[in-house]
Amino acid sequence: MTRTVVESKTKTVIIGFDEPFCVIGERINPTGRKKLAAELEMGNFDTVIKDALEQVACGATVLDINSGAVFTNKMAIDPRYADNNFVEPTLMKQLIEIVQQTVDVPLCIDSSVPAALEAGLSACEGRPLLNSVTGEEERLELVLPLVKKYNVPVVAISNDDTGISPDPDVRFAVAKKIVERAADFGIPAHDIVVDPLVMPIGAMATAGQQVFALVRRLREELGVNTTCGASNISFGMPHRHGINAAFLPMAITAGMTSAIMNPVRQVEMEAIRAANFLMNHDSNGGEWIRFAKVIEAVEAGATFSEASAAASSATSGRRGGRRARG
C-alpha cells in the first residue's frame, strides 16, 4: 500500500489507501481574503493563529500555508512589493514560524514562487508536503530538485504548458509524466500526491464522474495518493456545502486519500468521519463516537468550532493525565 509520510516536529501523518482520509486545512491563505491580506501587510498574525487553532480543533491533520498576499499599500510606496518573488519568500517564512509556534501538525507549503517554497522548506520542522509541481517543463526543473534536496513529498497538479484539459485522459497523462520525471530525480511514486483537478459540476455535468474515474486510475495504474481542492466541485452553485459533503465520501470510495478543504464546516467533516468509519479506517468507530459528542454539543447550542475545541481540549487533558501518571 502506498504511504506518503508527512511530519511536524513531533507528529507523523500518513496519507495512504488504508489510512483515514487526510484533511488539509486550507484557511491560511490570503487569496480572496482581503481582511487577512491587510492584516499580514501590517505584520498582524492574529487571524493566522486563530485559523491554525480552529482548523486543528475541527479535524485538520495537516495545514496548508499559502503566502500569496498582495500588499497594496506597500506597493504604492515601494514597487518591489508588486513582485511576488519579493513578497512571498519572507512572508512564507514568517507564516510557518508563527504556525509552528501555535500548533504541532505537519504543514503543506503552498506557493507558485520557487523561492517561497525553498524559504518554507528551510523554516519547516519535520517533513512538510510541498504544494506544488505541474507538468510544465520549467516548473519541473525548478521544483523537483527542491523535492529531492529536502526529501519531501510533493503535490503534482495535472496541468502543463497547454493549461487544464477538460479531457480526463490528458490529465492522467500529465500526472504520469510528472511521476516519471520525478523518478528521474530519484523521487519515488509514494512521495507524489496527485491533484487530478476537480472541475466545477455547474460547468461540466460529468465533473464528478471524471474525477472518480481518474482517482481510480491514478491509484491502480500509478500507485499514487491523491488530493484536490474539494470546494472546486461546487463552485458557482447554491448550498455549496451540501454538494461538497456528498462529493467527499464518493471521492473517498473511489480512492482519494486527502483533500485541501475547510475543516470548520460541520457538514463536510461529518461526511468524512462517517466515510472513514464505513471504509474501516476508524477502528471500532472510536473517532465517530468522539465526533458524535461534538455534534451533541452543537445541537445543545455551541458552534461547531466551539464544540470541536472543547472536545480537543478534553482529549488533550486526558492524554496529559495519563502521561503524568506514567
Secondary structure, 3 states (H helix, E strand, C coil): CCEEEEECCCCEEEEECCCCCEEEEEEECCCCCHHHHHHHHCCCCHHHHHHHHHHHHHCCCEEEEECCCCCHHHHHHCHHHHCHHHHHHHHHHHHHHHHHHHCCCCEEEECCCHHHHHHHHHHCCCECEEEEEECCHHHHHHHHHHHHHHCCCEEEECCECCECCCCHHHHHHHHHHHHHHHHHCCCCHHHEEEECCCCCCCCCCCHHHHHHHHHHHHHHHHCCEECCEHHHHHCCCCCHHHHHHHHHHHHHHHCCCEEEECCCCHHHHHHHHHHHHHCCCCHHHHHHHHHHHHHHHHHCCCCHHHHHHHHHHHHHHHHHHHHHHC
